[in-house]
Amino acid sequence: MPHVYVTGHKNPDTDTIASAIGYAEFKNLVDSGSEYASARLGEVNPQTAWALKKSGATEPKLLEHIMLRVKDVMAHDVAVAHKNEPLRNVGLTMAGRNISQVPIVDDEGSLVGIITERNLARMYVRESRGASSFKDSPVSVGAILEVLEGELLAGEDRESEGQLWVISMGVDSMGQSMEQGDVVVVGDRPEAQRRAIELGAGVLVISNGVRPEEEVIELAGQHGTTVVLSPLDSYVTSRLIQLSVPCWEVMSENPLTVHPDDLITEITEQVMEVHYRAAIAVDGKMRPAGVITRTNLLNPKPRRVLLVDHAEIGQSVKGVERAEVVEILDHHHVGDIETASPIPATFDPVGSTATLIVERFKTAGLRPEESTAKMLLAAILSDTVILNSPTTTDRDREVVKMLEELLDLDAEAFGREMFEASSDVSDLSGDEIVNRDAKEYGTSSGERVSVSQIETVGPGLLERKDELVSALEGLRDKNGYVFSALMVTDITQGGTQLLCVGDCSSVHLAFDSQPRDGVIELPDVMSRKKQVAPALLAIL
């Protein structure tokens, strides 16, 4: 089933996390053709952590990137062979499954080698005009019986390192080249059978399914010769005996291995360079988990992602430009995400993406799980500052009222408890404060700026102004921003004090305000999305 990650922006806030959880749940209810999984692009902030604990919702999985991995394109149903299996089995597997390589494993299932079509071809190309020999690759009677589907008539399982002979000559000339211990294939010729035994044949294989005389069996017992009955003709019998050698005798050691989580971009060159154009994906115990071939690397299907609460490449998951974006659901401005084909995309000016998700549940006649509903409520109250932000719409108020009734709680009390629990940042460093809810914006000239926001109860945080300014400088230098700003928003007073480092001339112009003691006063400004970002982007 196609897998789709539902994810919000980097430095996730409560709306991003709740929207990922809620929309993944909704899509799984209405779209049975795909499996949706919520994801996050960073550590959750204290407010979101409180909401997750309070609601009982499961924290989304951390998604470090959306680039293709080996496990996204490899063949998972990998055929393997044990190192002691007859080579014939590998050939049958290759033919039956139309593959050109088979990993070879030991008793623990760990990879020890690989057999490719080249390995099989070399067995024949390297044959001399003389008799085939098992000197370098001993063959066992058990393996011969297996590949021939034959019957043991006399003697025991044994290994032979001799030569392989198919008797078509006269009996009198048989002893000229044969030696003791050789493997001899002969048809319904009693004299030739006896002569082979008398010459010390280690294994006598009688072809065409014709049982030998009892006298031959007794003679074999006296000379210690193992007798095998083959149902096949002499030529086919001899060819299959050559394929009775164990895999380890023919395999190539140290095959190219990769990990299922390796990026395709990191292993492609290696796969293309190795002669068999493939790599074995192994787990931590070197057990084969899949095979990735050159064919798998040609135009692979990208991973799929659904974006909520953002539409900016700079705010999105690493590799999003190479992923298949299947949908965008947002309440911000239209960003710079590009898609190869038309997709559903919603940019609706409400106070929270969570509002849009609850409306979709209602329209479809569905109800979110209780834990999901609490997360969605927390998200709306967070983004609208308990419905006091200028971004708040009647639709947000209506959804909050609906969730109040569904959850049987007081939304305002719930919101105040959330803000009070998460407003204490005394234990956070300046770097943590400016980074935990930082958003990046692109300018018309291709440059980038950042605006962070921290919501507090009371003005005490600005006593650490020097530390915060230093942290903003670090954020700007690290990412090459034109400027980095921090909104310190007091939810009780309903206003923001703005710190800015770098070339802040556009900030001063946007708000027609100069800093006092390094702080720009923005009375009644609560929303980064509706009051700060649009003003800055208009100037930039």
C-alpha positions in Angstrom: 0.0 0.0 0.0 1.4 3.4 -0.9 2.8 5.2 2.2 2.3 9.0 2.7 4.0 11.0 5.4 1.9 13.9 6.8 4.2 16.5 8.2 4.2 20.2 9.2 7.2 22.5 9.2 10.6 22.5 10.9 10.7 23.7 14.5 7.3 22.3 15.0 4.7 24.1 17.0 1.4 22.7 18.4 -0.6 23.4 15.3 2.0 21.6 13.1 2.1 18.5 15.3 -1.7 18.4 15.9 -2.4 18.9 12.2 -0.1 16.1 11.2 -1.8 13.8 13.7 -5.3 14.9 12.9 -5.0 15.0 9.1 -3.3 11.6 9.0 -6.2 10.1 11.0 -8.7 11.8 8.7 -7.1 10.7 5.5 -6.8 7.1 6.7 -10.6 7.1 7.2 -11.5 8.5 3.8 -8.7 7.1 1.6 -8.3 3.4 1.8 -5.8 3.4 -1.1 -3.0 4.8 0.9 -1.5 4.6 4.4 -1.0 8.0 6.0 1.5 8.4 8.9 2.0 11.6 10.9 5.6 12.9 11.1 7.5 15.7 12.7 10.6 17.5 11.5 12.2 18.4 14.9 11.8 18.1 18.7 8.5 19.3 20.1 8.4 22.4 22.2 7.2 22.5 25.8 3.7 23.6 24.9 3.3 20.8 22.4 4.8 18.3 24.9 2.2 19.4 27.4 -0.6 19.0 24.8 0.6 15.5 23.9 0.7 14.4 27.5 -2.7 16.0 28.3 -4.4 14.5 25.3 -2.8 11.1 25.4 -1.9 11.4 21.7 1.2 9.6 20.3 4.0 11.8 19.3 4.6 11.6 15.5 7.7 9.9 14.2 10.8 12.1 13.5 11.3 12.4 9.8 14.9 13.5 9.1 14.4 13.6 5.3 12.1 12.5 2.5 14.8 11.4 0.1 14.7 7.9 -1.4 16.3 5.1 0.7 17.5 1.7 -0.4 14.4 0.1 1.3 12.1 2.3 -0.8 13.2 0.8 -4.1 14.9 -2.6 -3.3 13.3 -6.0 -4.0 12.2 -7.2 -0.6 11.4 -10.8 -1.5 15.0 -11.8 -1.8 15.9 -15.3 -2.8 18.9 -16.8 -0.9 20.8 -20.1 -1.0 22.8 -21.8 1.7 26.5 -22.1 1.1 26.3 -25.9 1.1 23.4 -26.1 -1.4 24.2 -27.6 -4.8 24.9 -25.0 -7.5 22.1 -26.5 -9.5 19.6 -25.1 -7.0 20.9 -21.6 -7.6 20.6 -21.9 -11.3 17.0 -23.1 -11.0 16.2 -20.2 -8.7 17.7 -17.7 -11.2 15.8 -19.1 -14.1 12.5 -19.5 -12.1 12.6 -15.9 -10.8 14.3 -14.3 -13.7 17.1 -12.8 -11.6 20.8 -12.6 -12.2 22.3 -13.0 -8.7 21.6 -14.9 -5.5 23.0 -14.1 -2.1 24.7 -17.0 -0.3 24.3 -17.4 3.5 25.7 -19.4 6.3 24.0 -21.5 9.0 23.0 -18.2 10.8 21.5 -16.7 7.7 24.3 -14.2 7.4 25.7 -13.2 4.0 28.9 -14.9 3.0 28.9 -14.4 -0.8 27.0 -14.0 -4.0 26.6 -16.2 -7.1 25.9 -14.3 -10.3 25.3 -15.4 -13.9 29.0 -14.6 -14.5 30.0 -17.2 -11.8 27.9 -19.8 -13.6 29.2 -18.9 -17.1 32.8 -19.2 -15.9 32.3 -22.8 -14.9 31.7 -23.6 -18.6 34.0 -21.1 -20.2 36.9 -22.3 -18.2 36.4 -26.0 -19.0 39.3 -27.6 -20.8 39.1 -30.2 -23.5 40.0 -32.8 -21.0 37.7 -34.5 -18.4 36.0 -32.3 -15.9 37.5 -32.4 -12.5 36.3 -31.9 -8.9 39.8 -31.5 -7.5 39.2 -27.8 -6.6 35.5 -28.3 -6.0 34.7 -31.6 -4.3 31.2 -33.0 -5.0 29.2 -35.1 -2.6 27.0 -38.1 -3.4 24.1 -36.4 -1.5 24.3 -33.4 -3.8 24.5 -35.6 -6.9 21.3 -37.4 -5.7 19.6 -34.1 -5.1 20.2 -32.6 -8.5 19.5 -35.8 -10.4 16.5 -36.7 -8.3 18.2 -40.1 -8.3 18.4 -43.2 -6.1 21.2 -44.5 -4.0 21.7 -48.2 -4.9 24.9 -49.1 -3.1 27.5 -47.5 -0.9 27.3 -44.4 1.3 27.4 -40.6 0.9 30.9 -39.5 0.2 32.8 -36.7 -1.5 34.7 -37.0 -4.7 37.7 -35.0 -5.8 38.2 -37.1 -9.0 37.4 -36.5 -12.6 34.0 -36.9 -14.3 33.8 -39.5 -17.1 30.9 -40.4 -19.5 31.7 -43.8 -20.9 31.1 -44.2 -24.6 34.3 -46.0 -25.4 35.0 -49.7 -25.6 35.6 -51.6 -22.3 39.2 -52.4 -23.2 40.2 -48.7 -23.4 38.6 -47.6 -20.2 41.6 -47.8 -18.0 43.9 -45.6 -20.0 42.9 -42.3 -18.3 40.6 -43.2 -15.4 41.9 -43.1 -11.9 40.6 -44.4 -8.5 37.9 -42.2 -7.0 36.6 -40.8 -10.3 32.9 -40.3 -11.0 31.8 -42.4 -13.9 28.5 -42.1 -15.8 27.5 -45.2 -17.9 24.3 -46.4 -19.4 22.8 -49.9 -19.7 26.2 -51.6 -20.3 26.9 -54.2 -17.6 30.5 -54.9 -18.8 31.4 -51.2 -18.7 29.7 -50.9 -15.3 31.8 -53.8 -13.9 35.0 -52.4 -15.5 34.5 -49.0 -13.9 34.1 -50.6 -10.5 37.2 -52.8 -11.0 39.2 -49.7 -12.0 38.3 -48.1 -8.6 35.5 -45.7 -9.5 34.5 -43.8 -6.4 31.0 -43.1 -7.7 29.2 -45.0 -10.5 26.2 -43.3 -11.9 24.0 -45.4 -14.1 21.9 -43.3 -16.5 18.5 -43.7 -18.2 16.8 -45.2 -15.1 17.8 -48.8 -16.0 18.7 -50.7 -12.9 22.0 -52.6 -13.0 22.2 -56.4 -12.5 22.5 -57.7 -8.9 26.0 -58.9 -9.7 27.1 -55.2 -10.4 25.7 -54.1 -7.0 27.5 -56.9 -5.2 30.8 -56.0 -7.0 30.4 -52.4 -6.1 30.0 -53.3 -2.5 33.2 -55.4 -2.6 35.2 -52.5 -4.1 33.7 -49.7 -2.0 32.0 -48.0 -5.0 28.9 -45.9 -4.5 26.2 -46.6 -7.1 23.6 -44.0 -8.1 20.7 -44.5 -10.4 19.9 -41.5 -12.6 16.5 -41.2 -14.5 18.2 -39.0 -17.1 20.3 -39.7 -20.1 24.1 -39.8 -19.9 24.7 -36.3 -21.3 22.2 -34.5 -19.1 23.3 -36.6 -16.1 26.9 -35.5 -16.6 26.0 -31.9 -17.0 23.9 -31.9 -13.8 26.6 -33.6 -11.8 28.9 -30.7 -12.7 26.3 -28.5 -11.0 26.3 -30.6 -7.8 29.2 -28.7 -6.3 28.3 -26.6 -3.2 27.7 -22.9 -3.7 30.6 -21.8 -1.6 33.0 -23.4 -4.1 31.8 -21.1 -6.9 30.5 -17.9 -5.1 32.2 -14.5 -5.1 33.1 -13.4 -1.6 32.7 -9.9 -0.1 29.7 -8.8 -2.2 28.6 -5.2 -2.2 26.4 -4.6 0.7 24.3 -1.6 1.7 21.9 -0.8 4.6 18.1 -0.5 3.9 18.2 3.1 5.3 21.1 4.3 3.1 20.2 7.1 0.6 20.0 6.1 -3.0 22.2 9.0 -3.9 25.0 7.6 -1.7 25.0 4.1 -3.2 24.2 4.5 -6.8 27.8 4.9 -8.0 28.8 1.8 -6.2 26.1 -0.3 -7.6 26.8 0.9 -11.1 30.5 0.1 -10.8 30.3 -3.5 -9.5 30.2 -6.0 -12.4 26.9 -7.6 -11.4 25.2 -4.1 -11.0 23.5 -4.9 -7.7 24.0 -4.7 -4.0 22.6 -6.8 -1.1 20.8 -4.8 1.6 21.6 -6.4 5.0 20.5 -5.8 8.5 22.7 -5.4 11.6 23.5 -9.1 11.6 24.5 -9.2 7.9 21.3 -11.0 7.0 19.9 -10.2 3.5 16.9 -8.0 3.6 16.6 -7.2 0.0 18.4 -6.7 -3.3 18.9 -3.4 -5.2 19.8 -3.5 -8.8 20.6 -1.1 -11.6 17.0 -1.5 -12.8 15.7 -0.4 -9.4 17.7 2.8 -9.7 16.3 3.8 -13.1 13.5 6.4 -12.5 12.4 5.1 -9.1 9.1 6.4 -7.7 9.8 9.2 -5.1 8.6 9.0 -1.5 5.2 10.7 -0.9 4.5 13.5 1.5 1.4 15.6 2.4 2.3 19.1 3.8 0.3 20.7 6.5 0.7 24.2 8.1 3.4 25.3 5.6 4.2 25.5 1.9 7.8 26.8 1.9 10.8 24.7 0.8 12.9 26.3 3.6 10.4 25.2 6.2 9.8 21.8 4.9 11.4 18.4 5.2 14.8 17.9 3.7 14.5 16.6 0.1 10.9 17.8 -0.4 11.9 19.1 -3.9 12.6 15.5 -4.9 9.5 14.0 -3.3 6.0 13.6 -4.6 3.9 16.2 -2.7 0.3 14.8 -2.9 -1.5 17.6 -1.1 -1.0 20.9 0.8 -3.3 22.0 3.6 -2.3 25.4 5.1 -3.6 28.6 6.6 -0.5 30.7 5.6 0.4 32.5 2.4 1.1 30.5 -0.8 4.8 29.4 -0.6 7.4 28.2 -3.1 6.7 24.5 -3.1 6.5 23.2 -6.8 4.8 20.0 -7.9 5.2 18.1 -11.2 1.4 17.7 -11.6 -1.8 19.3 -10.2 -2.6 18.4 -6.6 -5.2 19.4 -4.0 -3.9 22.5 -2.3 -5.8 24.6 0.3 -4.6 28.0 1.6 -7.5 29.1 3.8 -7.2 32.3 6.0 -8.3 30.9 9.3 -6.5 31.0 12.6 -5.1 27.5 12.6 -4.7 24.6 10.2 -6.4 22.5 12.9 -9.6 24.4 12.2 -9.5 23.2 8.6 -9.0 19.6 9.7 -11.9 19.6 12.2 -14.1 21.1 9.5 -13.2 18.2 7.2 -14.2 15.7 9.9 -17.5 17.5 10.3 -18.3 17.6 6.6 -17.5 13.9 6.2 -19.7 13.0 9.2 -16.8 11.7 11.1 -15.4 12.3 14.6 -11.8 12.4 15.5 -10.5 10.2 18.3 -10.7 11.9 21.7 -6.9 12.3 22.0 -6.8 13.8 18.5 -9.7 16.2 19.2 -7.8 17.5 22.3 -4.6 18.0 20.2 -6.6 19.9 17.6 -8.3 22.1 20.2 -4.8 22.8 21.7 -3.6 23.8 18.3 -6.4 26.3 17.6 -6.1 27.9 21.0 -2.3 28.1 20.6 -2.3 29.7 17.2 -5.2 32.1 18.1 -3.9 32.8 21.6 -7.1 31.5 23.1 -9.1 33.2 20.3 -7.6 36.6 21.0 -5.3 36.9 18.1 -6.3 39.1 15.1 -6.0 35.9 13.0 -9.0 34.5 14.8 -12.1 33.9 12.6 -15.7 33.0 13.3 -14.8 29.6 11.8 -12.2 29.1 14.5 -14.7 30.1 17.2 -17.3 27.7 15.8 -14.8 24.8 15.7 -13.7 25.5 19.3 -17.3 25.5 20.5 -17.8 22.1 18.7 -14.8 20.6 20.3 -15.8 21.9 23.7 -19.1 20.0 23.4 -17.4 16.9 22.0 -14.8 16.8 24.8 -17.1 18.3 27.6 -14.5 20.8 28.8 -14.0 24.6 29.0 -11.8 25.7 26.1 -10.7 28.9 27.7 -9.6 27.2 30.9 -7.9 24.5 28.9 -6.0 27.1 26.9 -4.9 29.1 29.9 -3.7 26.0 31.6 -1.7 25.2 28.4 -0.1 28.6 28.1 0.7 28.9 31.8 2.4 25.4 31.7 4.5 26.3 28.7 5.3 30.0 29.3 8.1 29.4 31.8 11.3 29.5 29.7 13.7 30.2 32.6 15.3 26.8 32.1 15.9 27.3 28.4 19.0 28.8 26.9 18.9 31.7 24.5 19.7 29.4 21.6 16.8 27.1 22.5 14.4 30.1 22.8 15.2 31.6 19.4 15.4 28.2 17.6 12.4 26.3 18.9 9.8 28.3 16.8 11.9 29.9 14.1 10.4 30.3 10.6 12.4 31.1 7.5 11.1 33.3 4.7 12.5 33.9 1.2 12.9 37.4 -0.3 12.3 38.4 -3.9 16.0 38.6 -4.4 16.6 35.1 -3.3 17.9 36.0 0.2 16.4 34.6 3.4 15.3 36.0 6.7 14.0 34.4 9.9 11.4 35.3 12.4 11.1 33.4 15.8 8.3 33.8 18.3 8.1 33.0 22.0 4.8 33.5 23.9 5.2 34.5 27.5 3.0 35.6 30.5 4.5 38.9 31.5 7.5 40.9 30.3 10.2 39.2 32.4 12.0 37.4 29.5 13.5 40.7 28.1 15.7 40.9 31.2 17.7 38.4 29.2 17.9 40.6 26.1 21.6 40.5 25.7 21.6 36.7 25.8 18.7 36.6 23.2 20.5 39.0 20.9 23.6 36.9 21.0 21.6 33.8 20.2 19.9 35.6 17.3 23.3 36.5 15.9 24.3 32.9 16.1 21.2 31.8 14.2 21.7 34.5 11.5 25.4 33.6 11.0 24.8 29.9 10.9 22.1 30.2 8.1 23.3 33.3 6.2 20.1 35.3 6.9 19.8 39.0 6.1 18.3 39.4 9.5 16.9 37.3 12.3 14.1 38.6 14.5 12.5 37.3 17.7 8.9 38.2 18.7 8.5 38.1 22.5 4.7 38.0 22.7 2.9 38.7 26.0 -0.4 36.9 25.8 -1.7 38.7 28.9 -0.9 42.2 27.7 -1.7 41.5 24.0 1.4 42.8 22.4 4.9 42.0 21.1 8.4 43.3 21.7 10.6 42.6 18.7 14.4 42.0 18.8 16.3 42.1 15.5 19.9 41.5 14.4 21.5 42.0 11.0 20.2 44.4 8.4 17.0 45.4 10.1 16.2 48.4 8.0 13.3 46.6 6.3 11.9 45.7 9.7 12.0 49.4 10.8 10.3 50.3 7.5 7.6 47.7 7.7 6.5 48.8 11.1 7.5 52.4 10.9 9.2 52.1 14.2 12.8 52.5 15.5 14.1 50.4 18.4 14.3 51.8 21.9 17.1 50.2 23.9 17.3 47.6 21.2 13.6 46.7 21.3 10.9 47.5 18.8 7.5 47.9 20.5 4.6 46.4 18.6 1.4 47.0 20.6 -1.5 44.8 19.8 0.7 42.6 17.5 0.1 39.0 18.4 0.4 37.0 15.1 3.5 36.3 13.2 1.4 34.9 10.3 -1.0 37.7 9.9 0.6 40.8 11.3 4.4 40.4 11.0 5.2 38.1 8.1 2.9 39.9 5.6 4.3 43.3 6.5 7.9 42.1 6.1 7.3 40.2 2.9 5.6 43.3 1.4 8.8 45.3 2.0 11.2 42.5 1.1 
